[in-house]
Protein backbone atom coordinates (compact mmCIF):
# COMPACT_ATOMS: atom_id res chain seq x y z
CA UNK A 1 0.00 0.00 0.00
CA UNK A 2 1.48 3.30 -1.02
CA UNK A 3 2.04 6.10 1.43
CA UNK A 4 0.27 8.62 -0.84
CA UNK A 5 -2.81 6.38 -1.05
CA UNK A 6 -2.92 6.01 2.72
CA UNK A 7 -2.44 9.71 3.49
CA UNK A 8 -4.85 11.02 0.86
CA UNK A 9 -7.52 8.51 1.83
CA UNK A 10 -7.21 9.29 5.54
CA UNK A 11 -7.36 13.05 4.92
CA UNK A 12 -10.38 12.64 2.62
CA UNK A 13 -12.11 10.35 5.11
CA UNK A 14 -11.47 12.85 7.89
CA UNK A 15 -12.93 15.75 5.90
CA UNK A 16 -15.98 13.92 4.58
CA UNK A 17 -16.54 12.16 7.90
CA UNK A 18 -16.41 15.45 9.78
CA UNK A 19 -18.90 16.98 7.36
CA UNK A 20 -21.15 13.93 7.77
CA UNK A 21 -21.15 14.36 11.54
CA UNK A 22 -22.11 18.04 11.24
CA UNK A 23 -24.96 17.13 8.89
CA UNK A 24 -26.19 14.27 11.06
CA UNK A 25 -26.09 16.03 14.45
CA UNK A 26 -28.24 18.88 13.18
CA UNK A 27 -25.55 21.57 13.31
CA UNK A 28 -26.73 24.96 12.10
CA UNK A 29 -24.15 25.34 9.31
CA UNK A 30 -25.51 22.57 7.04
CA UNK A 31 -29.02 23.87 7.66
CA UNK A 32 -28.06 27.40 6.64
CA UNK A 33 -26.30 26.03 3.56
CA UNK A 34 -29.42 24.07 2.62
CA UNK A 35 -31.50 27.23 3.06
CA UNK A 36 -29.11 29.25 0.91
CA UNK A 37 -29.23 26.60 -1.84
CA UNK A 38 -33.00 26.27 -1.48
CA UNK A 39 -32.76 22.61 -0.54
CA UNK A 40 -35.44 21.45 1.91
CA UNK A 41 -33.97 20.88 5.37
CA UNK A 42 -35.43 17.38 5.44
CA UNK A 43 -32.65 16.43 2.99
CA UNK A 44 -29.85 17.49 5.32
CA UNK A 45 -29.73 14.09 7.13
CA UNK A 46 -29.88 12.32 3.77
CA UNK A 47 -26.90 14.32 2.55
CA UNK A 48 -25.09 13.54 5.81
CA UNK A 49 -25.83 9.85 5.34
CA UNK A 50 -24.39 9.96 1.83
CA UNK A 51 -21.24 11.58 3.17
CA UNK A 52 -21.03 8.98 5.94
CA UNK A 53 -21.47 6.14 3.44
CA UNK A 54 -18.74 7.61 1.25
CA UNK A 55 -16.44 7.91 4.23
CA UNK A 56 -17.11 4.32 5.30
CA UNK A 57 -16.48 3.18 1.74
CA UNK A 58 -13.16 4.99 1.56
CA UNK A 59 -12.03 3.32 4.77
CA UNK A 60 -13.33 -0.07 3.64
CA UNK A 61 -11.16 0.43 0.56
CA UNK A 62 -8.10 -0.31 2.65
CA UNK A 63 -9.32 -3.91 2.87
CA UNK A 64 -11.31 -4.09 -0.40
CA UNK A 65 -9.80 -1.57 -2.86
CA UNK A 66 -12.68 -1.60 -5.41
CA UNK A 67 -15.07 -0.42 -2.67
CA UNK A 68 -12.77 2.50 -1.92
CA UNK A 69 -12.70 3.43 -5.59
CA UNK A 70 -16.50 3.20 -5.84
CA UNK A 71 -16.81 5.41 -2.76
CA UNK A 72 -14.43 7.96 -4.25
CA UNK A 73 -16.51 8.03 -7.45
CA UNK A 74 -19.64 8.52 -5.36
CA UNK A 75 -18.07 11.41 -3.47
CA UNK A 76 -16.94 13.08 -6.71
CA UNK A 77 -20.54 12.83 -7.93
CA UNK A 78 -21.83 14.16 -4.57
CA UNK A 79 -19.62 17.24 -4.75
CA UNK A 80 -20.39 17.73 -8.45
CA UNK A 81 -24.03 17.94 -7.37
CA UNK A 82 -23.04 20.41 -4.66
CA UNK A 83 -21.47 22.64 -7.32
CA UNK A 84 -24.68 22.52 -9.34
CA UNK A 85 -26.65 23.46 -6.20
CA UNK A 86 -24.35 26.46 -5.63
CA UNK A 87 -24.52 27.67 -9.21
CA UNK A 88 -28.28 27.15 -9.43
CA UNK A 89 -28.83 29.86 -6.82
CA UNK A 90 -26.03 32.12 -8.04
CA UNK A 91 -23.67 31.37 -5.15
CA UNK A 92 -20.05 32.07 -5.94
CA UNK A 93 -18.80 31.21 -2.45
CA UNK A 94 -17.03 28.06 -3.62
CA UNK A 95 -13.90 27.86 -1.48
CA UNK A 96 -15.28 25.16 0.83
CA UNK A 97 -16.67 23.24 -2.11
CA UNK A 98 -13.33 23.47 -3.95
CA UNK A 99 -11.39 22.09 -0.98
CA UNK A 100 -13.70 19.08 -0.73
CA UNK A 101 -13.83 18.56 -4.49
CA UNK A 102 -10.06 18.69 -5.01
CA UNK A 103 -9.64 16.30 -2.09
CA UNK A 104 -12.14 13.71 -3.37
CA UNK A 105 -10.83 13.94 -6.96
CA UNK A 106 -7.30 13.42 -5.65
CA UNK A 107 -8.53 10.47 -3.63
CA UNK A 108 -10.16 8.98 -6.72
CA UNK A 109 -6.90 9.40 -8.63
CA UNK A 110 -4.79 7.67 -5.98
CA UNK A 111 -7.43 4.94 -5.67
CA UNK A 112 -7.25 4.25 -9.39
CA UNK A 113 -3.45 4.24 -9.32
CA UNK A 114 -3.50 1.96 -6.29
CA UNK A 115 -5.67 -0.59 -8.12
CA UNK A 116 -3.16 -0.95 -10.94
MDTraj code that builds the backbone (N, CA, C; nanometers):
import mdtraj as md
import numpy as np

residues = "UNK UNK UNK UNK UNK UNK UNK UNK UNK UNK UNK UNK UNK UNK UNK UNK UNK UNK UNK UNK UNK UNK UNK UNK UNK UNK UNK UNK UNK UNK UNK UNK UNK UNK UNK UNK UNK UNK UNK UNK UNK UNK UNK UNK UNK UNK UNK UNK UNK UNK UNK UNK UNK UNK UNK UNK UNK UNK UNK UNK UNK UNK UNK UNK UNK UNK UNK UNK UNK UNK UNK UNK UNK UNK UNK UNK UNK UNK UNK UNK UNK UNK UNK UNK UNK UNK UNK UNK UNK UNK UNK UNK UNK UNK UNK UNK UNK UNK UNK UNK UNK UNK UNK UNK UNK UNK UNK UNK UNK UNK UNK UNK UNK UNK UNK UNK".split()
xyz = np.array([
    [0.0859, -0.1179, 0.0000],
    [0.0000, 0.0000, 0.0000],
    [0.0898, 0.1231, 0.0000],
    [0.0618, 0.2134, -0.0908],
    [0.1479, 0.3303, -0.1015],
    [0.1173, 0.4323, 0.0081],
    [0.2186, 0.5069, 0.0419],
    [0.2036, 0.6104, 0.1434],
    [0.1067, 0.7188, 0.0964],
    [0.1168, 0.7577, -0.0312],
    [0.0272, 0.8617, -0.0842],
    [-0.1183, 0.8158, -0.0752],
    [-0.1444, 0.6919, -0.1125],
    [-0.2806, 0.6379, -0.1049],
    [-0.3324, 0.6447, 0.0384],
    [-0.2505, 0.6025, 0.1316],
    [-0.2917, 0.6013, 0.2720],
    [-0.3198, 0.7423, 0.3236],
    [-0.2282, 0.8342, 0.2982],
    [-0.2436, 0.9712, 0.3495],
    [-0.3633, 1.0402, 0.2860],
    [-0.3740, 1.0335, 0.1541],
    [-0.4847, 1.1021, 0.0856],
    [-0.6184, 1.0440, 0.1298],
    [-0.6255, 0.9127, 0.1420],
    [-0.7519, 0.8508, 0.1826],
    [-0.7882, 0.8882, 0.3259],
    [-0.6911, 0.8907, 0.4150],
    [-0.7213, 0.9287, 0.5535],
    [-0.7633, 1.0749, 0.5646],
    [-0.6981, 1.1629, 0.4900],
    [-0.7364, 1.3046, 0.4919],
    [-0.8767, 1.3213, 0.4346],
    [-0.9049, 1.2552, 0.3228],
    [-1.0379, 1.2643, 0.2621],
    [-1.1440, 1.2093, 0.3554],
    [-1.1157, 1.0951, 0.4174],
    [-1.2114, 1.0352, 0.5107],
    [-1.2351, 1.1266, 0.6307],
    [-1.1303, 1.1920, 0.6777],
    [-1.1467, 1.2848, 0.7888],
    [-1.2379, 1.4014, 0.7496],
    [-1.2122, 1.4609, 0.6332],
    [-1.2932, 1.5755, 0.5898],
    [-1.4384, 1.5359, 0.5651],
    [-1.4600, 1.4311, 0.4885],
    [-1.5977, 1.3921, 0.4575],
    [-1.6682, 1.3370, 0.5809],
    [-1.5943, 1.2673, 0.6660],
    [-1.6539, 1.2160, 0.7899],
    [-1.6931, 1.3278, 0.8843],
    [-1.6080, 1.4296, 0.8933],
    [-1.6412, 1.5453, 0.9775],
    [-1.7650, 1.6162, 0.9260],
    [-1.7722, 1.6345, 0.7948],
    [-1.8901, 1.6981, 0.7362],
    [-2.0142, 1.6141, 0.7634],
    [-2.0017, 1.4824, 0.7509],
    [-2.1153, 1.3932, 0.7768],
    [-2.1662, 1.4110, 0.9193],
    [-2.0755, 1.4189, 1.0137],
    [-2.1155, 1.4364, 1.1539],
    [-2.1930, 1.5666, 1.1707],
    [-2.1420, 1.6757, 1.1125],
    [-2.2115, 1.8041, 1.1241],
    [-2.3516, 1.7972, 1.0635],
    [-2.3640, 1.7281, 0.9521],
    [-2.4957, 1.7134, 0.8893],
    [-2.5878, 1.6283, 0.9757],
    [-2.5352, 1.5227, 1.0338],
    [-2.6192, 1.4272, 1.1059],
    [-2.6565, 1.4716, 1.2471],
    [-2.5755, 1.5586, 1.3091],
    [-2.6095, 1.6025, 1.4449],
    [-2.7023, 1.7238, 1.4447],
    [-2.7326, 1.7742, 1.3256],
    [-2.8237, 1.8883, 1.3179],
    [-2.7562, 2.0216, 1.3423],
    [-2.6277, 2.0304, 1.3157],
    [-2.5553, 2.1567, 1.3309],
    [-2.6180, 2.2633, 1.2410],
    [-2.6085, 2.3863, 1.2822],
    [-2.6731, 2.4961, 1.2103],
    [-2.6103, 2.5232, 1.0734],
    [-2.4802, 2.5012, 1.0580],
    [-2.4146, 2.5343, 0.9306],
    [-2.4746, 2.4588, 0.8120],
    [-2.4887, 2.3255, 0.8190],
    [-2.5509, 2.2571, 0.7042],
    [-2.6941, 2.3035, 0.6779],
    [-2.7654, 2.3367, 0.7833],
    [-2.9023, 2.3866, 0.7656],
    [-2.9019, 2.5205, 0.6914],
    [-2.8114, 2.6090, 0.7300],
    [-2.8059, 2.7398, 0.6637],
    [-2.7603, 2.7240, 0.5184],
    [-2.6713, 2.6287, 0.4937],
    [-2.6295, 2.6025, 0.3560],
    [-2.7458, 2.5488, 0.2729],
    [-2.8239, 2.4596, 0.3320],
    [-2.9424, 2.4071, 0.2620],
    [-3.0396, 2.5202, 0.2314],
    [-3.0601, 2.6088, 0.3280],
    [-3.1502, 2.7231, 0.3064],
    [-3.0994, 2.8110, 0.1919],
    [-2.9705, 2.8388, 0.1930],
    [-2.9111, 2.9249, 0.0907],
    [-2.9261, 2.8614, -0.0477],
    [-2.9135, 2.7290, -0.0553],
    [-2.9227, 2.6595, -0.1844],
    [-3.0662, 2.6184, -0.2180],
    [-3.1581, 2.6597, -0.1305],
    [-3.2998, 2.6274, -0.1481],
    [-3.3244, 2.4768, -0.1561],
    [-3.2561, 2.4050, -0.0682],
    [-3.2760, 2.2606, -0.0540],
    [-3.3558, 2.2405, 0.0741],
    [-3.4646, 2.1652, 0.0692],
    [-3.5437, 2.1445, 0.1908],
    [-3.4581, 2.0842, 0.3029],
    [-3.4762, 2.1349, 0.4237],
    [-3.3967, 2.0882, 0.5374],
    [-3.4134, 1.9394, 0.5647],
    [-3.5232, 1.8805, 0.5201],
    [-3.5426, 1.7380, 0.5443],
    [-3.4380, 1.6538, 0.4700],
    [-3.3692, 1.7139, 0.3729],
    [-3.2655, 1.6428, 0.2990],
    [-3.1284, 1.6502, 0.3665],
    [-3.1142, 1.7350, 0.4650],
    [-2.9846, 1.7490, 0.5321],
    [-2.9374, 1.6150, 0.5907],
    [-3.0206, 1.5397, 0.6641],
    [-2.9734, 1.4095, 0.7133],
    [-2.9437, 1.3098, 0.6006],
    [-3.0155, 1.3197, 0.4918],
    [-2.9885, 1.2318, 0.3770],
    [-2.8504, 1.2632, 0.3198],
    [-2.8213, 1.3912, 0.3042],
    [-2.6897, 1.4315, 0.2547],
    [-2.5798, 1.3876, 0.3512],
    [-2.6052, 1.4000, 0.4812],
    [-2.5092, 1.3536, 0.5810],
    [-2.4881, 1.2035, 0.5726],
    [-2.5947, 1.1306, 0.5477],
    [-2.5830, 0.9848, 0.5341],
    [-2.5015, 0.9472, 0.4110],
    [-2.5192, 1.0212, 0.3028],
    [-2.4388, 0.9957, 0.1830],
    [-2.2914, 1.0218, 0.2096],
    [-2.2630, 1.1298, 0.2804],
    [-2.1235, 1.1581, 0.3171],
    [-2.0673, 1.0488, 0.4076],
    [-2.1477, 1.0039, 0.5032],
    [-2.1029, 0.8983, 0.5941],
    [-2.0780, 0.7678, 0.5181],
    [-2.1655, 0.7359, 0.4238],
    [-2.1470, 0.6141, 0.3445],
    [-2.0203, 0.6238, 0.2598],
    [-1.9967, 0.7412, 0.2013],
    [-1.8739, 0.7610, 0.1246],
    [-1.7505, 0.7464, 0.2104],
    [-1.7564, 0.8021, 0.3300],
    [-1.6436, 0.7914, 0.4233],
    [-1.6180, 0.6459, 0.4607],
    [-1.7249, 0.5744, 0.4942],
    [-1.7105, 0.4324, 0.5296],
    [-1.6545, 0.3532, 0.4121],
    [-1.6995, 0.3869, 0.2918],
    [-1.6484, 0.3184, 0.1735],
    [-1.5007, 0.3439, 0.1506],
    [-1.4582, 0.4685, 0.1708],
    [-1.3155, 0.4990, 0.1561],
    [-1.2321, 0.4157, 0.2525],
    [-1.2779, 0.4077, 0.3768],
    [-1.2026, 0.3323, 0.4774],
    [-1.2080, 0.1818, 0.4506],
    [-1.3219, 0.1341, 0.4010],
    [-1.3334, -0.0068, 0.3637],
    [-1.2372, -0.0387, 0.2493],
    [-1.2086, 0.0603, 0.1677],
    [-1.1165, 0.0432, 0.0560],
    [-0.9777, -0.0008, 0.0966],
    [-0.9395, 0.0207, 0.2208],
    [-0.8095, -0.0306, 0.2654],
    [-0.8081, -0.1832, 0.2618],
    [-0.9220, -0.2451, 0.2891],
    [-0.9317, -0.3911, 0.2866],
    [-0.9807, -0.4426, 0.1514],
    [-1.0717, -0.3683, 0.0885],
    [-1.1306, -0.4088, -0.0396],
    [-1.1190, -0.2891, -0.1345],
    [-1.0069, -0.2764, -0.2054],
    [-0.9804, -0.1570, -0.2860],
    [-1.0913, -0.1156, -0.3833],
    [-1.1622, -0.2065, -0.4509],
    [-1.2676, -0.1601, -0.5415],
    [-1.3802, -0.0835, -0.4697],
    [-1.4045, -0.1155, -0.3436],
    [-1.5067, -0.0417, -0.2674],
    [-1.4590, 0.1004, -0.2415],
    [-1.3321, 0.1159, -0.2113],
    [-1.2769, 0.2500, -0.1922],
    [-1.2863, 0.3336, -0.3179],
    [-1.2602, 0.2716, -0.4311],
    [-1.2703, 0.3427, -0.5586],
    [-1.4149, 0.3814, -0.5866],
    [-1.5070, 0.2899, -0.5634],
    [-1.6496, 0.3197, -0.5844],
    [-1.6943, 0.4340, -0.4926],
    [-1.6470, 0.4336, -0.3689],
    [-1.6815, 0.5407, -0.2756],
    [-1.6252, 0.6741, -0.3231],
    [-1.5027, 0.6719, -0.3740],
    [-1.4428, 0.7956, -0.4252],
    [-1.5229, 0.8493, -0.5440],
    [-1.5671, 0.7601, -0.6321],
    [-1.6507, 0.8027, -0.7450],
    [-1.7797, 0.8654, -0.6920],
    [-1.8411, 0.7999, -0.5945],
    [-1.9643, 0.8519, -0.5358],
    [-1.9450, 0.9899, -0.4750],
    [-1.8330, 1.0102, -0.4083],
    [-1.8073, 1.1411, -0.3471],
    [-1.7797, 1.2483, -0.4523],
    [-1.7138, 1.2115, -0.5612],
    [-1.6942, 1.3075, -0.6709],
    [-1.8303, 1.3480, -0.7271],
    [-1.9193, 1.2518, -0.7439],
    [-2.0543, 1.2834, -0.7925],
    [-2.1304, 1.3698, -0.6922],
    [-2.1163, 1.3389, -0.5630],
    [-2.1826, 1.4159, -0.4575],
    [-2.1403, 1.5631, -0.4656],
    [-2.0094, 1.5856, -0.4736],
    [-1.9617, 1.7238, -0.4748],
    [-1.9832, 1.7918, -0.6097],
    [-1.9970, 1.7147, -0.7172],
    [-2.0387, 1.7734, -0.8448],
    [-2.1812, 1.8260, -0.8312],
    [-2.2663, 1.7490, -0.7643],
    [-2.4027, 1.7944, -0.7372],
    [-2.4043, 1.9177, -0.6488],
    [-2.3123, 1.9235, -0.5534],
    [-2.3041, 2.0409, -0.4662],
    [-2.2688, 2.1655, -0.5473],
    [-2.1809, 2.1499, -0.6457],
    [-2.1473, 2.2639, -0.7322],
    [-2.2712, 2.3103, -0.8084],
    [-2.3453, 2.2169, -0.8613],
    [-2.4677, 2.2517, -0.9337],
    [-2.5637, 2.3272, -0.8414],
    [-2.5761, 2.2800, -0.7168],
    [-2.6647, 2.3458, -0.6201],
    [-2.6192, 2.4891, -0.5936],
    [-2.4883, 2.5100, -0.5826],
    [-2.4351, 2.6457, -0.5627],
    [-2.4675, 2.7348, -0.6823],
    [-2.4358, 2.6853, -0.8009],
    [-2.4518, 2.7668, -0.9212],
    [-2.5982, 2.7940, -0.9525],
    [-2.6837, 2.6993, -0.9174],
    [-2.8280, 2.7147, -0.9435],
    [-2.8851, 2.8381, -0.8746],
    [-2.8320, 2.8706, -0.7570],
    [-2.8830, 2.9861, -0.6824],
    [-2.7916, 3.1084, -0.6961],
    [-2.6917, 3.0988, -0.7819],
    [-2.6031, 3.2122, -0.8039],
    [-2.4946, 3.2293, -0.6995],
    [-2.4721, 3.1276, -0.6166],
    [-2.3675, 3.1369, -0.5150],
    [-2.2307, 3.1237, -0.5799],
    [-2.1432, 3.2137, -0.5450],
    [-2.0047, 3.2066, -0.5940],
    [-1.9081, 3.1833, -0.4775],
    [-1.9612, 3.1513, -0.3624],
    [-1.8797, 3.1209, -0.2450],
    [-1.8417, 2.9732, -0.2522],
    [-1.7359, 2.9444, -0.3280],
    [-1.7034, 2.8065, -0.3621],
    [-1.5740, 2.7550, -0.2984],
    [-1.5171, 2.8304, -0.2066],
    [-1.3904, 2.7859, -0.1477],
    [-1.4065, 2.6523, -0.0752],
    [-1.5059, 2.6415, 0.0106],
    [-1.5279, 2.5159, 0.0827],
    [-1.5535, 2.4008, -0.0122],
    [-1.6391, 2.4266, -0.1111],
    [-1.6672, 2.3235, -0.2110],
    [-1.5384, 2.2809, -0.2805],
    [-1.4554, 2.3780, -0.3207],
    [-1.3325, 2.3474, -0.3947],
    [-1.2378, 2.2606, -0.3127],
    [-1.2271, 2.2891, -0.1840],
    [-1.1392, 2.2094, -0.0977],
    [-1.1863, 2.0645, -0.0956],
    [-1.3163, 2.0444, -0.0744],
    [-1.3699, 1.9080, -0.0733],
    [-1.3545, 1.8418, -0.2101],
    [-1.3865, 1.9152, -0.3162],
    [-1.3831, 1.8562, -0.4494],
    [-1.2416, 1.8152, -0.4883],
    [-1.1456, 1.9024, -0.4676],
    [-1.0064, 1.8689, -0.5006],
    [-0.9612, 1.7475, -0.4193],
    [-1.0023, 1.7425, -0.2948],
    [-0.9636, 1.6296, -0.2089],
    [-1.0227, 1.4983, -0.2597],
    [-1.1527, 1.4972, -0.2930],
    [-1.2136, 1.3708, -0.3367],
    [-1.1650, 1.3311, -0.4760],
    [-1.1382, 1.4279, -0.5639],
    [-1.0832, 1.3942, -0.6958],
    [-0.9421, 1.3364, -0.6800],
    [-0.8634, 1.3957, -0.5921],
    [-0.7296, 1.3422, -0.5651],
    [-0.7395, 1.2016, -0.5092],
    [-0.8352, 1.1802, -0.4190],
    [-0.8531, 1.0468, -0.3626],
    [-0.8917, 0.9471, -0.4715],
    [-0.9792, 0.9870, -0.5610],
    [-1.0159, 0.8978, -0.6716],
    [-0.8929, 0.8643, -0.7554],
    [-0.8103, 0.9629, -0.7839],
    [-0.6897, 0.9396, -0.8628],
    [-0.5954, 0.8407, -0.7951],
    [-0.5706, 0.8607, -0.6657],
    [-0.4793, 0.7671, -0.5977],
    [-0.5422, 0.6289, -0.5831],
    [-0.6753, 0.6232, -0.5702],
    [-0.7432, 0.4940, -0.5670],
    [-0.7231, 0.4200, -0.6978],
    [-0.7418, 0.4894, -0.8093],
    [-0.7245, 0.4255, -0.9393],
    [-0.5799, 0.3810, -0.9615],
    [-0.4857, 0.4637, -0.9214],
    [-0.3449, 0.4244, -0.9323],
    [-0.3127, 0.3069, -0.8409],
    [-0.3746, 0.3039, -0.7258],
    [-0.3500, 0.1964, -0.6293],
    [-0.4024, 0.0627, -0.6811],
    [-0.5107, 0.0647, -0.7579],
    [-0.5672, -0.0592, -0.8118],
    [-0.4782, -0.1229, -0.9171],
    [-0.3970, -0.0407, -0.9831],
    [-0.3161, -0.0953, -1.0936],
    [-0.1730, -0.1132, -1.0547],
])
top = md.Topology()
chain = top.add_chain()
for i, resn in enumerate(residues, 1):
    res = top.add_residue(resn, chain, resSeq=i)
    for name in ("N", "CA", "C"):
        top.add_atom(name, md.element.get_by_symbol(name[0]), res)
traj = md.Trajectory(xyz[None], top)
